């Protein structure tokens, strides 16, 4: 079937000319005003629309045309709208592009040029559909709710799969906002304890005088206000997994008691004299360097080695390369659906701002900025200002052909290694290379299998 094209123009002669010139290449529909244009659009869903801004009842103005543009994009933000304008009305066409139109062409219409413009719009729409399908595939292939195509995150996913099969204690380290609790949840869900509870406690968020009771529980009358017996988080995690978040904030006195539990797998509630056997896997998360905390006397070395059988380091967002845009697009998709806003993506300057910003707050900050931008944005494309990020000052100097080839070559090898879990033989086969050639390229680009 030929692609669908909607022509919106109040001039019957213009509509006739468009039919004559384009009907052989497109399934053509016409409309003379905003209501008829929206009715046809909702029924036929054309990919491309040509729109004359001068529509009744404001045939000599542009307000009705702009209203039509807004309502078409509200129906489908990915529609490619081509604005028809006179030579002396280019400013309105440029304003329409700022509001989400794809491009414009001037009267009198040169149909050969118009066909090229429509073909380009159709090709762009096809690429967007393919990209959307690829993004959906990425979402479905997300590892336990975590998106990550970059080698550092693939290493994290591989480590999770390896340690989950054991009962070893794990320290999950990384900056605030990197997703350490998601890693802990993934370990739990892939372990033999997945049928048991997953209990998390933030050691830095509970006052020190209450933390012991939160961890170990208490007996009735153990202290003022202890009116009933209460299980602690450790006991509540029986048969499952306990996450001690921000373990570096645990007071030294409780570190001693936690160490005794890890050695004996028994606890006593506050105010109690009976030992209770507890079968729990312990995971710990921290954003501080525990080895430095040991040197400063803030963390016990024996507890560190008891907890740190395996360490998983979650990389900061700024070191995750292409994951920044993958995550941004996934979050944009989620927040636009939740808020029912018609936002189709980010303008180029916003994409540049996303990839050049340092992200001190990591994924949590990205979530916050995207959610706020979706709520506050005034147009169909997010700007750096919507995201609260500085607008890039200037376009970077483009790479040379040799540099561009090297970047593409390194990226292809990196993706193939991740796809094959670092297996050199399988990667070489996939890329059509010999193993020695692949190893030489890996040394050249400082890549690891």
Secondary structure, DSSP 8 states (H G I E B T S, - for coil): ---EEEEE-S-HHHHHHHHHHHTTTSEEEEESBHHHHHHHHHHH--SEEEEES--BTSTTSSHHHHHHHHHHHHH-TT-EEEEEE-GGGHHHHHHHHHTT--EEEESS--HHHHHHHHHHHHHHHHHHHHHHHHHHHHHHT-BTTB---SHHHHHHHHHHHHHHTS---EEEE--TTS-HHHHHHHHHHTSTTTTS-EEEEETTTS-HHHHHHHHH-B-TTSSTT--S-B--HHHHTTTSEEEEETGGGS-HHHHHHHHHHHHHSEE--BT----EE---EEEEEESS-HHHHHHTTSS-HHHHHHHTTEEEE---GGGSTTHHHHHHHHHHHHHHHHHT----EE-HHHHHHHHHS--TTHHHHHHHHHHHHHHH--SSEE-HHHHT----SS------HHHHHHHHHHHHHHHHHHHTTT-HHHHHHHHT--HHHHHHHHHHTT---
